[in-house]
């Protein structure tokens, strides 16, 4: 019997609430996804914050790079009014606020944490993230992912037993080589590329998750194939289709 395909809520439930904010994570948890996915950057004055882009322009009323702004400047921004329905007063959470939120929610699933070092260098951020997670002594599991293979190598060196995933558009031979060497455990591939690959890549396997899957036909193919996980903005739809195809229980 194949394992259930994991449902990963992409930046929370960003289809209904401002992405990577506490309301989005709270909305996602209502559907009991297998994982919450989120992203971490660092401010000019050294604070870890939860936001996807290198710049604040798309998801707030501000402009500029996160790395060039202090935490006070980041916290002064409106991160809720760009989204319908508008959520006045929503701000970019610090990593501390996010981890404290998970504690209050008695979160017991898996946290999928993306280290955002693929466009901006944040020297030492890998250790800062690991130390911060350890300080909270979480009861839940943490899976670290990044497009930056060097960040993954650093995490592996700092925590040899960590669960690690390589974010890729498509898994090239070097990606499989590094996986074989144990640099990371899983490959997270772009659905836009994977959907055009031969069926050999769609067999049930222990390492392949795919992003970002919002199309119902793509979801159905993934659940029928039994891939390990689906990273999606459409948490409710994915939950409904998985129940239809794979049954009720989580992996």
N, C-alpha and C positions, 0 to 999 in steps of 0.2 A: 504493500500500500504506500502510495507516494505521500511525502510530507506536505502539509499545507503550505501554500505560498504566502510568505510574510507580507503584510501590508504596512508600508512605511509612510507616515503622514509628513509630506514635504513642506518644511518650514511651518509646521503645525497644519491647521486646516485652512490654508490660505485662499481657498475658493470662497470662504464665507467670512473671513476676518483678516485684518492686516497681517501679512506674513511675518514670521519670526517675532511676534509679540505674544504676551501672555494670554490675551483673549484667543488668539489662533491656536495656541497649544491647548488651552482649556477646551475649545470647541472640538479639537481632534480627539481628546481623551474620552469624550462622550461616546465615541464609536469603538473604544478599546483597540486601537491599532497595535500591531506587534511592536512597532518602533515609532519614536518621534525623531524626526530629522531636523537639524538646525545648524547654524553657521556661526563661527567666531572670528572676529577681528580684534584689533587693539588700537586704543586711542593714543593721541599724542603724548598724554601724561601717563600711559602705561596701564590703562584699565581694559579688561576684556569685555567686549560687548557683543550682543547677539544681533547680527545683521548679515544679509547675504552679499550685497554689493560692496565694492571698494569705496564707492561714493554714496552719499546720503540722498542724492537728487531724486531717484525714482520713488522712494518709499517714505519721504518726509517732505516738509515744506522748506528744507534747507538745501544748501549746495556745498560741495567740496568733498574731499577724501576723509574717511574716518581717521586715517593716520595723521592728518593735519589738524584734528579737532580735539579739544580737551573733553573730558567726560561731562563737565558742566555745559559745554556747548552742545554736545550730543543730546543731553537730557533736556535741553531747552526746545528741542525740535518736536513738532507734531508728527507722529508716526501713524495716526489713525484716520485722519480726514481725507486721505487720498483714496480710501477704499470705500466702496458701497456695501453695506450701510456704513455711514461715517461713524467713527468711534472717537469722539472728542476726548482729549486728555491722555490718549495712549502714547506711550513713549518707547523708544528703543530700550529693551531691558539690558542690564548688565548681566554678565555670566553668573555673578553671585545671585542676583535676583532670580534668574532662571533656575539655578540649582535649588534655591530655597523654595521656589514654586513647586518643583518636582517633589520635594520633601513634604510639603503641606498636602500635596495630592496623593501621597502614599504611592507614588509611581513605582511599578514593579516590572514594567516591560523592559525594552531596550532603548537606550539613547544612542542615536546615530549622530555623531558629532563631526561636522566637517571643519577642518582646519584650512582657513582661507589664505593660503600662501601662494596661490598659483599666479597672481598678478602683482601683489605687493609683498615685499620681504618684511617679515616681522621676526628678526633674529631672537631666538630663545622662546618663541611663543609656544612651541610644543611642550617644553618642560613646564611652563606656566600653566598651561591647560591641564596637564596631567596632575600637577601638584594641587591645583584648585579642586579637581574632581576628587582626588584622594582625601582632601581636607573635609569633604562632606560625607565621606564613608558611605557611599550609596549602596543600597540594597539591590538596586537594579544593575543590569549589565550595560557596559558602554562599548560601542563599536566606533573606532576612529576611521575617518576617510578623508581623502584629499586628492586633488589632481596633481599635487606636487609630490613626486616620488621621493624627493629628498626628505620632505617632512615625514613621510611614512617610514623611511629608514631611521630617522631620529627617534620616532616613537618606538620602533622595534628595539632600538638600542637601549632606550630608557626603561621600557617595560617589555621585556622579552615575551611575556605571556599575554600581551594585549591582543584583542581582536582588531584586525586592521583590514581596510578595503581600499583598493585603488579605483578612483573615479577616472573613467576613460570614455572617449567617444567610441572607440573600438579597441579591443584587446589585440595589440600587435604582438609579434613574437617576443619582443623584449619584455612586455608585460607578463606573458606566460613564463618567461625565464625567471623574472624576479619573484613571481608567485612560487615557482618550483623551488627557488632558493630560500623561501620563507620570509621574504621582506613583508609580504602581506598575505592574507588568508582568502580574500574574496575579490571579485572583479565586478564593478558596477558600471554597466555599459549603457550607452545612449540608445533608447528604443528606436530612434529614427534610423540608426545604422543596423541594429540587430534585426529589425523586422525584414530587412532585405537579404539577410544571410540564410544559407541553406538550413534545412531542418536539423542537421547534425548539431547546430548550436542551440537548438530548442529542446534538447532532451532534458529530462529531470536531472539536476546536478546539484552539488552542494556548495557551489561557489558563485553562481551568477545571479545578480540582481540587476534590474534595469530601471532607468529613469528617462524622462519624467512621463509617466503613462497616464493620460487622461482620457484617451479614446476608448470607447466601450469595446470595439472590435479587437484592439490591441490587448485590452485586459483579458478578454475571453481567451485569446490565443495563449497568453501567458499562463493563466490558471489551468487551462487544459494541458499545456506542456509541462506544468509543474516546476517552473523555474523557482529559485529559492526566494526571491522577493520582488516586490513591485513598489517603486517610489512614486507617489501620486499626490496630486492636488485634490483629487476627487475621492475623498475618503469614504463618503457614504456610498457612492456608486461602486467602488472597489469592494467594499464590505458586502454589499448586496450580491454582486456577481460571484464573489468567492463562495458565499453561502450556497448559491445556486449550483455551482460547478463542483466544489470540493467539500461541501458540508459545513457544519456549524463551528466545529472546534478550531482553535488556533493551533499553530505549529507547536 
